[in-house]
Amino acid sequence: MLRIIKHNLSIYFMILACLDFAFMGACVKILSTDIPSVELMFFRNIIGLVFMLYLIKKSKVHKEGKHFLLLVFRGIFGTLSLYLFFYNVSNITLGGAFAFQKTAPIFISLIAFLFFKENIGIKGWLGIFIAFIGVLFIVQPFANDEIHTGFDFKNSSLGILSGFFAALALTSVRELRKFYTTEKIALSFIFIGTIMPLISMILGEFYHYEKFDFIIAAFVMPNIWEWFIIALMGCFGTLYQIHATKSYGIAKQAGIVAGISYLDVLFSLIVGIILGDNLPSFMVFIGILGIIVGGLILVIKKKKREK
């Protein structure tokens, strides 16, 4: 067994990263009963901020640094995506929230096609089509109330937007890598991801509007048990960063590792059911499968093109 792990370390670390991410989502799910998703995002990021500052201090790589506004852009849209992802985790099944997040490759491919004139190819369009059909199966926009088994309009819309905002943030990383280290790019996201929810909670003390509860919420003081789960959430979030970074750092075939990363949807489905989520309906399950298959086609195709 150890010999197999040693020969497939990148896959091993990505599987661990997927488990870390699923367990982090489980912590958010447990805490969301009493604590707003905005506050949970704040705690997750402030714990991650300490870790990123430590990594930057240890890093010996330096780059010139340009396009500061693009760095801010990456941080803002990455944070907006996280707002919506945490809200989804708090309000729908874990598997559904993770599946919506995995729509990002669809939007990355479309952005690259529309703005950077990249050729998607037949396989790429097939992946987009399969993933898009998967989204329709989950959202079920044409089904009436009697036969509708998907998620409500608000959470479905926010889930799709989460994938779109993540795509915008990730697309900007292509340019930023030329001027900033990976640690500094991640720091911009985590730093802004700490400041924005802090502002949201301050606003939440004076303003409350139900329709914007995914971005504005008042601070709720956690109890001792909740502080413990918050610490676990931060630990799993940090472990995810470590294991994912190690996985891509030693991967000989990045496309395979990127494909393995879709295991977090499966893990989150299982963990969510253990925590009390309902089993997905047949339509939703097929939809999640469609997003995974379509996303895998796009991710693996992209990695092959980059070789």
TIROLO-632632 format. One record per residue (C-alpha): residue number from 1; y, z, x; residue in three letters. Coordinates in nm, 3 decimals, always signed. Layout:
! TIROLO-632632
+-----+---------+---------+---------+-----+
!   n !      c2 !      c3 !      c1 ! res !
+-----+---------+---------+---------+-----+
! NUM !       Y !       Z !       X ! ALA !
...
+-----+---------+---------+---------+-----+
! end
This chain:
! TIROLO-632632
+-----+---------+---------+---------+-----+
!   n !      c2 !      c3 !      c1 ! res !
+-----+---------+---------+---------+-----+
!   1 !  +0.000 !  +0.000 !  +0.000 ! MET !
!   2 !  +0.242 !  +0.094 !  +0.279 ! LEU !
!   3 !  +0.164 !  -0.233 !  +0.455 ! ARG !
!   4 !  +0.254 !  -0.431 !  +0.139 ! ILE !
!   5 !  +0.584 !  -0.239 !  +0.105 ! ILE !
!   6 !  +0.673 !  -0.298 !  +0.474 ! LYS !
!   7 !  +0.623 !  -0.673 !  +0.433 ! HIS !
!   8 !  +0.829 !  -0.683 !  +0.111 ! ASN !
!   9 !  +1.103 !  -0.429 !  +0.182 ! LEU !
!  10 !  +1.380 !  -0.630 !  +0.011 ! SER !
!  11 !  +1.179 !  -0.644 !  -0.313 ! ILE !
!  12 !  +1.088 !  -0.275 !  -0.281 ! TYR !
!  13 !  +1.453 !  -0.172 !  -0.244 ! PHE !
!  14 !  +1.561 !  -0.393 !  -0.536 ! MET !
!  15 !  +1.295 !  -0.237 !  -0.761 ! ILE !
!  16 !  +1.429 !  +0.104 !  -0.662 ! LEU !
!  17 !  +1.785 !  -0.019 !  -0.735 ! ALA !
!  18 !  +1.675 !  -0.134 !  -1.082 ! CYS !
!  19 !  +1.520 !  +0.207 !  -1.150 ! LEU !
!  20 !  +1.838 !  +0.379 !  -1.026 ! ASP !
!  21 !  +2.052 !  +0.166 !  -1.258 ! PHE !
!  22 !  +1.826 !  +0.229 !  -1.557 ! ALA !
!  23 !  +1.829 !  +0.606 !  -1.493 ! PHE !
!  24 !  +2.208 !  +0.599 !  -1.457 ! MET !
!  25 !  +2.222 !  +0.430 !  -1.797 ! GLY !
!  26 !  +1.989 !  +0.698 !  -1.935 ! ALA !
!  27 !  +2.230 !  +0.969 !  -1.817 ! CYS !
!  28 !  +2.517 !  +0.789 !  -1.990 ! VAL !
!  29 !  +2.307 !  +0.764 !  -2.307 ! LYS !
!  30 !  +2.228 !  +1.137 !  -2.304 ! ILE !
!  31 !  +2.590 !  +1.237 !  -2.239 ! LEU !
!  32 !  +2.740 !  +0.993 !  -2.491 ! SER !
!  33 !  +2.648 !  +1.220 !  -2.782 ! THR !
!  34 !  +2.944 !  +1.446 !  -2.702 ! ASP !
!  35 !  +3.144 !  +1.277 !  -2.426 ! ILE !
!  36 !  +3.338 !  +0.948 !  -2.466 ! PRO !
!  37 !  +3.217 !  +0.648 !  -2.266 ! SER !
!  38 !  +3.562 !  +0.619 !  -2.101 ! VAL !
!  39 !  +3.526 !  +0.967 !  -1.952 ! GLU !
!  40 !  +3.170 !  +0.898 !  -1.835 ! LEU !
!  41 !  +3.291 !  +0.585 !  -1.657 ! MET !
!  42 !  +3.562 !  +0.791 !  -1.486 ! PHE !
!  43 !  +3.310 !  +1.044 !  -1.354 ! PHE !
!  44 !  +3.070 !  +0.773 !  -1.241 ! ARG !
!  45 !  +3.344 !  +0.598 !  -1.044 ! ASN !
!  46 !  +3.506 !  +0.906 !  -0.889 ! ILE !
!  47 !  +3.168 !  +1.011 !  -0.749 ! ILE !
!  48 !  +3.115 !  +0.656 !  -0.622 ! GLY !
!  49 !  +3.465 !  +0.659 !  -0.469 ! LEU !
!  50 !  +3.368 !  +0.944 !  -0.235 ! VAL !
!  51 !  +3.062 !  +0.747 !  -0.124 ! PHE !
!  52 !  +3.259 !  +0.425 !  -0.064 ! MET !
!  53 !  +3.525 !  +0.604 !  +0.142 ! LEU !
!  54 !  +3.245 !  +0.745 !  +0.359 ! TYR !
!  55 !  +3.096 !  +0.397 !  +0.409 ! LEU !
!  56 !  +3.434 !  +0.247 !  +0.504 ! ILE !
!  57 !  +3.493 !  +0.525 !  +0.755 ! LYS !
!  58 !  +3.157 !  +0.446 !  +0.919 ! LYS !
!  59 !  +3.201 !  +0.069 !  +0.909 ! SER !
!  60 !  +3.295 !  -0.099 !  +1.238 ! LYS !
!  61 !  +3.358 !  -0.442 !  +1.081 ! VAL !
!  62 !  +3.721 !  -0.541 !  +1.028 ! HIS !
!  63 !  +3.868 !  -0.848 !  +0.859 ! LYS !
!  64 !  +4.227 !  -0.967 !  +0.839 ! GLU !
!  65 !  +4.273 !  -0.906 !  +0.465 ! GLY !
!  66 !  +4.459 !  -1.154 !  +0.246 ! LYS !
!  67 !  +4.502 !  -1.230 !  -0.123 ! HIS !
!  68 !  +4.566 !  -0.869 !  -0.220 ! PHE !
!  69 !  +4.640 !  -0.971 !  -0.581 ! LEU !
!  70 !  +4.296 !  -1.132 !  -0.602 ! LEU !
!  71 !  +4.147 !  -0.803 !  -0.481 ! LEU !
!  72 !  +4.334 !  -0.624 !  -0.761 ! VAL !
!  73 !  +4.215 !  -0.893 !  -1.004 ! PHE !
!  74 !  +3.853 !  -0.823 !  -0.903 ! ARG !
!  75 !  +3.903 !  -0.450 !  -0.953 ! GLY !
!  76 !  +4.068 !  -0.484 !  -1.295 ! ILE !
!  77 !  +3.815 !  -0.722 !  -1.447 ! PHE !
!  78 !  +3.521 !  -0.537 !  -1.293 ! GLY !
!  79 !  +3.657 !  -0.220 !  -1.453 ! THR !
!  80 !  +3.711 !  -0.388 !  -1.791 ! LEU !
!  81 !  +3.348 !  -0.503 !  -1.779 ! SER !
!  82 !  +3.236 !  -0.147 !  -1.704 ! LEU !
!  83 !  +3.442 !  -0.009 !  -1.995 ! TYR !
!  84 !  +3.252 !  -0.233 !  -2.235 ! LEU !
!  85 !  +2.913 !  -0.182 !  -2.069 ! PHE !
!  86 !  +2.940 !  +0.198 !  -2.090 ! PHE !
!  87 !  +3.054 !  +0.169 !  -2.452 ! TYR !
!  88 !  +2.752 !  -0.050 !  -2.532 ! ASN !
!  89 !  +2.517 !  +0.196 !  -2.362 ! VAL !
!  90 !  +2.669 !  +0.474 !  -2.574 ! SER !
!  91 !  +2.641 !  +0.287 !  -2.904 ! ASN !
!  92 !  +2.342 !  +0.050 !  -2.895 ! ILE !
!  93 !  +2.002 !  +0.052 !  -2.728 ! THR !
!  94 !  +1.985 !  +0.070 !  -2.350 ! LEU !
!  95 !  +1.790 !  -0.255 !  -2.332 ! GLY !
!  96 !  +2.047 !  -0.435 !  -2.547 ! GLY !
!  97 !  +2.342 !  -0.310 !  -2.338 ! ALA !
!  98 !  +2.174 !  -0.417 !  -2.013 ! PHE !
!  99 !  +2.082 !  -0.757 !  -2.159 ! ALA !
! 100 !  +2.444 !  -0.828 !  -2.255 ! PHE !
! 101 !  +2.548 !  -0.740 !  -1.898 ! GLN !
! 102 !  +2.302 !  -1.000 !  -1.770 ! LYS !
! 103 !  +2.494 !  -1.280 !  -1.944 ! THR !
! 104 !  +2.729 !  -1.286 !  -1.642 ! ALA !
! 105 !  +2.540 !  -1.571 !  -1.463 ! PRO !
! 106 !  +2.601 !  -1.797 !  -1.767 ! ILE !
! 107 !  +2.976 !  -1.746 !  -1.741 ! PHE !
! 108 !  +2.975 !  -1.770 !  -1.359 ! ILE !
! 109 !  +2.810 !  -2.113 !  -1.384 ! SER !
! 110 !  +3.055 !  -2.229 !  -1.652 ! LEU !
! 111 !  +3.357 !  -2.100 !  -1.456 ! ILE !
! 112 !  +3.230 !  -2.276 !  -1.143 ! ALA !
! 113 !  +3.181 !  -2.598 !  -1.344 ! PHE !
! 114 !  +3.522 !  -2.589 !  -1.520 ! LEU !
! 115 !  +3.747 !  -2.464 !  -1.239 ! PHE !
! 116 !  +3.566 !  -2.543 !  -0.914 ! PHE !
! 117 !  +3.402 !  -2.869 !  -1.027 ! LYS !
! 118 !  +3.058 !  -2.749 !  -0.917 ! GLU !
! 119 !  +2.762 !  -2.953 !  -1.038 ! ASN !
! 120 !  +2.539 !  -2.744 !  -1.265 ! ILE !
! 121 !  +2.253 !  -2.992 !  -1.286 ! GLY !
! 122 !  +1.982 !  -3.031 !  -1.550 ! ILE !
! 123 !  +1.808 !  -2.702 !  -1.459 ! LYS !
! 124 !  +2.141 !  -2.518 !  -1.469 ! GLY !
! 125 !  +2.228 !  -2.652 !  -1.815 ! TRP !
! 126 !  +1.875 !  -2.564 !  -1.930 ! LEU !
! 127 !  +1.927 !  -2.206 !  -1.808 ! GLY !
! 128 !  +2.262 !  -2.183 !  -1.988 ! ILE !
! 129 !  +2.110 !  -2.323 !  -2.309 ! PHE !
! 130 !  +1.814 !  -2.079 !  -2.304 ! ILE !
! 131 !  +2.040 !  -1.780 !  -2.233 ! ALA !
! 132 !  +2.287 !  -1.889 !  -2.503 ! PHE !
! 133 !  +2.006 !  -1.915 !  -2.761 ! ILE !
! 134 !  +1.898 !  -1.568 !  -2.647 ! GLY !
! 135 !  +2.248 !  -1.432 !  -2.720 ! VAL !
! 136 !  +2.237 !  -1.590 !  -3.068 ! LEU !
! 137 !  +1.901 !  -1.424 !  -3.136 ! PHE !
! 138 !  +2.046 !  -1.085 !  -3.044 ! ILE !
! 139 !  +2.378 !  -1.123 !  -3.229 ! VAL !
! 140 !  +2.240 !  -1.321 !  -3.526 ! GLN !
! 141 !  +2.585 !  -1.435 !  -3.646 ! PRO !
! 142 !  +2.448 !  -1.649 !  -3.930 ! PHE !
! 143 !  +2.212 !  -1.389 !  -4.078 ! ALA !
! 144 !  +2.312 !  -1.201 !  -4.392 ! ASN !
! 145 !  +2.292 !  -0.820 !  -4.414 ! ASP !
! 146 !  +1.945 !  -0.824 !  -4.574 ! GLU !
! 147 !  +1.772 !  -1.002 !  -4.286 ! ILE !
! 148 !  +2.004 !  -0.910 !  -3.996 ! HIS !
! 149 !  +1.818 !  -0.717 !  -3.724 ! THR !
! 150 !  +2.062 !  -0.759 !  -3.434 ! GLY !
! 151 !  +2.357 !  -0.549 !  -3.321 ! PHE !
! 152 !  +2.683 !  -0.512 !  -3.514 ! ASP !
! 153 !  +2.972 !  -0.750 !  -3.455 ! PHE !
! 154 !  +3.186 !  -0.505 !  -3.254 ! LYS !
! 155 !  +2.919 !  -0.410 !  -3.003 ! ASN !
! 156 !  +2.792 !  -0.767 !  -2.975 ! SER !
! 157 !  +3.144 !  -0.898 !  -2.907 ! SER !
! 158 !  +3.212 !  -0.626 !  -2.649 ! LEU !
! 159 !  +2.874 !  -0.689 !  -2.486 ! GLY !
! 160 !  +2.944 !  -1.061 !  -2.443 ! ILE !
! 161 !  +3.296 !  -0.984 !  -2.316 ! LEU !
! 162 !  +3.141 !  -0.741 !  -2.067 ! SER !
! 163 !  +2.934 !  -1.025 !  -1.922 ! GLY !
! 164 !  +3.238 !  -1.256 !  -1.914 ! PHE !
! 165 !  +3.461 !  -1.002 !  -1.738 ! PHE !
! 166 !  +3.182 !  -0.930 !  -1.488 ! ALA !
! 167 !  +3.160 !  -1.304 !  -1.420 ! ALA !
! 168 !  +3.535 !  -1.324 !  -1.352 ! LEU !
! 169 !  +3.511 !  -1.030 !  -1.112 ! ALA !
! 170 !  +3.205 !  -1.168 !  -0.931 ! LEU !
! 171 !  +3.351 !  -1.519 !  -0.905 ! THR !
! 172 !  +3.656 !  -1.379 !  -0.724 ! SER !
! 173 !  +3.427 !  -1.216 !  -0.465 ! VAL !
! 174 !  +3.339 !  -1.560 !  -0.323 ! ARG !
! 175 !  +3.693 !  -1.598 !  -0.193 ! GLU !
! 176 !  +3.748 !  -1.232 !  -0.109 ! LEU !
! 177 !  +3.447 !  -1.220 !  +0.126 ! ARG !
! 178 !  +3.641 !  -1.440 !  +0.369 ! LYS !
! 179 !  +3.913 !  -1.176 !  +0.411 ! PHE !
! 180 !  +3.758 !  -0.835 !  +0.325 ! TYR !
! 181 !  +3.438 !  -0.649 !  +0.407 ! THR !
! 182 !  +3.187 !  -0.582 !  +0.128 ! THR !
! 183 !  +3.280 !  -0.213 !  +0.139 ! GLU !
! 184 !  +3.651 !  -0.281 !  +0.083 ! LYS !
! 185 !  +3.581 !  -0.522 !  -0.202 ! ILE !
! 186 !  +3.363 !  -0.257 !  -0.367 ! ALA !
! 187 !  +3.629 !  +0.008 !  -0.299 ! LEU !
! 188 !  +3.892 !  -0.197 !  -0.487 ! SER !
! 189 !  +3.664 !  -0.197 !  -0.792 ! PHE !
! 190 !  +3.574 !  +0.170 !  -0.776 ! ILE !
! 191 !  +3.930 !  +0.284 !  -0.703 ! PHE !
! 192 !  +4.077 !  +0.086 !  -0.993 ! ILE !
! 193 !  +3.774 !  +0.192 !  -1.197 ! GLY !
! 194 !  +3.881 !  +0.553 !  -1.142 ! THR !
! 195 !  +4.254 !  +0.507 !  -1.210 ! ILE !
! 196 !  +4.223 !  +0.299 !  -1.529 ! MET !
! 197 !  +3.999 !  +0.540 !  -1.724 ! PRO !
! 198 !  +4.218 !  +0.830 !  -1.606 ! LEU !
! 199 !  +4.516 !  +0.655 !  -1.766 ! ILE !
! 200 !  +4.301 !  +0.586 !  -2.074 ! SER !
! 201 !  +4.222 !  +0.955 !  -2.112 ! MET !
! 202 !  +4.589 !  +1.055 !  -2.072 ! ILE !
! 203 !  +4.680 !  +0.806 !  -2.347 ! LEU !
! 204 !  +4.393 !  +0.942 !  -2.554 ! GLY !
! 205 !  +4.560 !  +1.284 !  -2.564 ! GLU !
! 206 !  +4.852 !  +1.135 !  -2.759 ! PHE !
! 207 !  +4.706 !  +0.833 !  -2.931 ! TYR !
! 208 !  +4.383 !  +0.772 !  -3.122 ! HIS !
! 209 !  +4.280 !  +0.451 !  -3.291 ! TYR !
! 210 !  +3.915 !  +0.405 !  -3.383 ! GLU !
! 211 !  +3.910 !  +0.032 !  -3.312 ! LYS !
! 212 !  +4.010 !  +0.093 !  -2.947 ! PHE !
! 213 !  +3.774 !  +0.385 !  -2.880 ! ASP !
! 214 !  +3.602 !  +0.175 !  -2.612 ! PHE !
! 215 !  +3.914 !  +0.187 !  -2.393 ! ILE !
! 216 !  +4.118 !  +0.492 !  -2.510 ! ILE !
! 217 !  +3.967 !  +0.838 !  -2.558 ! ALA !
! 218 !  +4.075 !  +1.197 !  -2.507 ! ALA !
! 219 !  +3.912 !  +1.411 !  -2.236 ! PHE !
! 220 !  +3.627 !  +1.637 !  -2.352 ! VAL !
! 221 !  +3.536 !  +1.931 !  -2.127 ! MET !
! 222 !  +3.163 !  +1.910 !  -2.039 ! PRO !
! 223 !  +2.944 !  +2.218 !  -2.059 ! ASN !
! 224 !  +2.722 !  +2.335 !  -1.770 ! ILE !
! 225 !  +2.426 !  +2.119 !  -1.875 ! TRP !
! 226 !  +2.650 !  +1.813 !  -1.910 ! GLU !
! 227 !  +2.801 !  +1.871 !  -1.563 ! TRP !
! 228 !  +2.445 !  +1.863 !  -1.427 ! PHE !
! 229 !  +2.372 !  +1.530 !  -1.599 ! ILE !
! 230 !  +2.708 !  +1.393 !  -1.477 ! ILE !
! 231 !  +2.607 !  +1.483 !  -1.120 ! ALA !
! 232 !  +2.273 !  +1.304 !  -1.173 ! LEU !
! 233 !  +2.458 !  +1.001 !  -1.311 ! MET !
! 234 !  +2.673 !  +0.990 !  -0.999 ! GLY !
! 235 !  +2.369 !  +1.027 !  -0.773 ! CYS !
! 236 !  +2.181 !  +0.744 !  -0.945 ! PHE !
! 237 !  +2.493 !  +0.525 !  -0.931 ! GLY !
! 238 !  +2.525 !  +0.591 !  -0.558 ! THR !
! 239 !  +2.154 !  +0.534 !  -0.494 ! LEU !
! 240 !  +2.182 !  +0.205 !  -0.681 ! TYR !
! 241 !  +2.457 !  +0.092 !  -0.442 ! GLN !
! 242 !  +2.252 !  +0.197 !  -0.136 ! ILE !
! 243 !  +1.927 !  +0.034 !  -0.248 ! HIS !
! 244 !  +2.088 !  -0.288 !  -0.374 ! ALA !
! 245 !  +2.288 !  -0.324 !  -0.050 ! THR !
! 246 !  +1.977 !  -0.266 !  +0.162 ! LYS !
! 247 !  +1.779 !  -0.515 !  -0.047 ! SER !
! 248 !  +2.026 !  -0.802 !  -0.005 ! TYR !
! 249 !  +2.091 !  -0.704 !  +0.355 ! GLY !
! 250 !  +1.731 !  -0.759 !  +0.467 ! ILE !
! 251 !  +1.628 !  -1.028 !  +0.216 ! ALA !
! 252 !  +1.490 !  -1.350 !  +0.361 ! LYS !
! 253 !  +1.507 !  -1.517 !  +0.019 ! GLN !
! 254 !  +1.806 !  -1.386 !  -0.176 ! ALA !
! 255 !  +1.702 !  -1.583 !  -0.485 ! GLY !
! 256 !  +1.382 !  -1.381 !  -0.520 ! ILE !
! 257 !  +1.572 !  -1.053 !  -0.485 ! VAL !
! 258 !  +1.829 !  -1.167 !  -0.744 ! ALA !
! 259 !  +1.541 !  -1.250 !  -0.978 ! GLY !
! 260 !  +1.381 !  -0.908 !  -0.924 ! ILE !
! 261 !  +1.717 !  -0.749 !  -1.020 ! SER !
! 262 !  +1.647 !  -0.847 !  -1.382 ! TYR !
! 263 !  +1.381 !  -0.575 !  -1.389 ! LEU !
! 264 !  +1.658 !  -0.329 !  -1.481 ! ASP !
! 265 !  +1.655 !  -0.476 !  -1.835 ! VAL !
! 266 !  +1.281 !  -0.402 !  -1.866 ! LEU !
! 267 !  +1.320 !  -0.053 !  -1.715 ! PHE !
! 268 !  +1.615 !  +0.024 !  -1.944 ! SER !
! 269 !  +1.416 !  -0.088 !  -2.249 ! LEU !
! 270 !  +1.134 !  +0.152 !  -2.158 ! ILE !
! 271 !  +1.368 !  +0.441 !  -2.069 ! VAL !
! 272 !  +1.571 !  +0.383 !  -2.387 ! GLY !
! 273 !  +1.260 !  +0.400 !  -2.606 ! ILE !
! 274 !  +1.158 !  +0.724 !  -2.433 ! ILE !
! 275 !  +1.505 !  +0.864 !  -2.515 ! LEU !
! 276 !  +1.472 !  +0.766 !  -2.882 ! GLY !
! 277 !  +1.594 !  +0.406 !  -2.907 ! ASP !
! 278 !  +1.426 !  +0.201 !  -3.177 ! ASN !
! 279 !  +1.190 !  -0.072 !  -3.068 ! LEU !
! 280 !  +1.381 !  -0.402 !  -3.066 ! PRO !
! 281 !  +1.308 !  -0.632 !  -3.356 ! SER !
! 282 !  +1.112 !  -0.948 !  -3.283 ! PHE !
! 283 !  +1.433 !  -1.156 !  -3.290 ! MET !
! 284 !  +1.620 !  -0.920 !  -3.055 ! VAL !
! 285 !  +1.322 !  -0.904 !  -2.817 ! PHE !
! 286 !  +1.305 !  -1.285 !  -2.801 ! ILE !
! 287 !  +1.682 !  -1.288 !  -2.745 ! GLY !
! 288 !  +1.659 !  -1.045 !  -2.453 ! ILE !
! 289 !  +1.375 !  -1.253 !  -2.307 ! LEU !
! 290 !  +1.590 !  -1.567 !  -2.344 ! GLY !
! 291 !  +1.880 !  -1.409 !  -2.154 ! ILE !
! 292 !  +1.644 !  -1.299 !  -1.876 ! ILE !
! 293 !  +1.475 !  -1.641 !  -1.844 ! VAL !
! 294 !  +1.804 !  -1.831 !  -1.862 ! GLY !
! 295 !  +1.970 !  -1.596 !  -1.615 ! GLY !
! 296 !  +1.678 !  -1.624 !  -1.372 ! LEU !
! 297 !  +1.699 !  -2.004 !  -1.376 ! ILE !
! 298 !  +2.072 !  -1.989 !  -1.299 ! LEU !
! 299 !  +2.049 !  -1.719 !  -1.030 ! VAL !
! 300 !  +1.756 !  -1.874 !  -0.841 ! ILE !
! 301 !  +1.912 !  -2.222 !  -0.863 ! LYS !
! 302 !  +2.240 !  -2.085 !  -0.723 ! LYS !
! 303 !  +2.068 !  -1.913 !  -0.431 ! LYS !
! 304 !  +1.875 !  -2.230 !  -0.343 ! LYS !
! 305 !  +2.201 !  -2.429 !  -0.342 ! ARG !
! 306 !  +2.362 !  -2.175 !  -0.105 ! GLU !
! 307 !  +2.089 !  -2.213 !  +0.161 ! LYS !
+-----+---------+---------+---------+-----+
! end
